[in-house]
């Protein structure tokens, strides 16, 4: 079977790809409301509003000194928001799902979401340049534009996106709701842990939640591009696989194609050999007229008999019809009798 035929069959076969949530009006309202909260937090910090006062109050409270007994546990728990370990863990799970579903959609969704997260959060961190609590210079100041990179919180935003992707590509609405609650609680815990450890202000964490949620809400807009990339990657992978393992995707032969090792010959209406074909395991050999090949069947199984093998015409009055040695042909049903019969012309 040709590679192009196999590719066409795979394109026509229904896939196991799970349809992602569409960009509904409710989702648009949530996106707009989250974006408004994001901008309000940025403006509040830039104008040194009550948000900055709250940041300093929590910093002076020093939660890590108030409850030191949970410090060791939270040092490990905060890893759930670290980009490297979480991306590897979720990618391993989604890779297994890709293998089961025979498509790359789950992994491409994760890659697209992390790429969008790094672009948006990274640009905000560099653009605002806020210093963290451990490096603050002036009490009561917003610490903006001083070369820092903590606003918004990357750990928090990464926890929202990485674990939220599992809910985004869930196969059923019930699983989607359950995974959404788990991802939200995990992201809430990671954000509060960074405040406990003193590595982020409270406003950093709130802005990280908003930034991660914006990425998840915007994912339906990226689906056409993800599908386009997936189709091309699957085509490349399939062609490479067929080059390395040409027999791995070979299925049953189409109707009318002889089995491997079958030999056949084509004759003219007069009975002369026109061309011979030998169909082997993946090869077709042809022999020119006048050069018989050893092993060819020479019995009378051809649609026409050779001239030397033809019988003379039957005498007058004989019941044996002429050309009796020929292979009988079936004619259409007679309009009068309704039965098929052989005609001699």
Secondary structure, DSSP 8 states (H G I E B T S, - for coil): --HHHHHHHHHHS-----------HHHHHHHHHHHHHHHHHHHHHHTT-HHHHHHHHHHHH-HHHH-GGGHHHHHHHGGGG-HHHHHHHHHHHHHHHHHHHTSSHHHHHHHHHHHHHHHHHHHHHHHH----GGG--STT---TTSS---SS-HHHHHHHHHHHHHHHT-SSHHHHHHHHHHHHHHHHHHHHHHHHHTSS-HHHHHHHHHHHHHHHHTHHHHHHHHHHHHHHHHHHHHHHHHHH-TTTT-----TT---TTEEEEEE-TTS-EEEEEEE-SS-EEEE-TT---TT---SS-SSS--GGG------TT-SS-SSTTS--------TTT-S------
